[in-house]
Amino acid sequence: MLKVDNLVVSYGGIEALKGVSFEVEEGKIVSLVGANGAGKSTILRTVVGLVKPKSGEIVYNNKNLLQQKTRDMVKEGIVLVPEGRRVFANLSVIENLKIGAYFRKDEKNIKDDIEWVYNLFPRLKERSWQSAGTLSGGEQQMLAVGRALMSKPKLLMMDEPSLGLAPLVVKDIFSIIKEIHKQGVTILLIEQNANAALHIADIAYVIETGRITLKGTGKELLINEEVKKAYLGQSAKS
């Protein structure tokens, strides 16, 4: 579905990505894990056209994304849940959700999808007319995911959905990610929380200082000694 090949991205002469290559198969959950500053967010920002690469290719369903505008990618089914939520603070919950459906014309289905989002996130329904800026961090993350779902994504990319959230809220968010996947949405997940990301990943990659250093199934990387020591807080003997 998505193929990133030998992607190189520079910021002011410093290479943030140094020849990154990976694939996302349709119907899978793919996780990219790594420390802060490893280049994870740069990958997503480049995929959606917010950052221009120095070289490399990004292909989505046989289309060259480097020749596409960001708005056209949304119409093609590529949607990003950005790091830091980025909800429209002065608008209500339901107004934020409707903005997610900006390109859609199917009013009846939009109403049905709002109800679907409310079923996924009952707290959003309770706060339907509340300003998004007054929600808790966890509720804002739910809203950011719900808003993205309103675009009817085929590939949902999520940038650090657990960042800054309490452990119980993180558990809820990852349960919802699995539920979204069951609905047929392919997911590319960027996470510092390697333990949570690897537990739900079909395929996972480790990125370090702009390079992919490991690839395997989520289960394989969970028991990999290097990964356990570097990202899971476990010694080689544990």
Summary of the structure (lengths in Angstrom):
residues: 238
radius of gyration: 17.7
end to end distance: 37.0
largest distance: 56.8
contacts: 766
relative contact order: 0.18
helix: 40%
strand: 27%
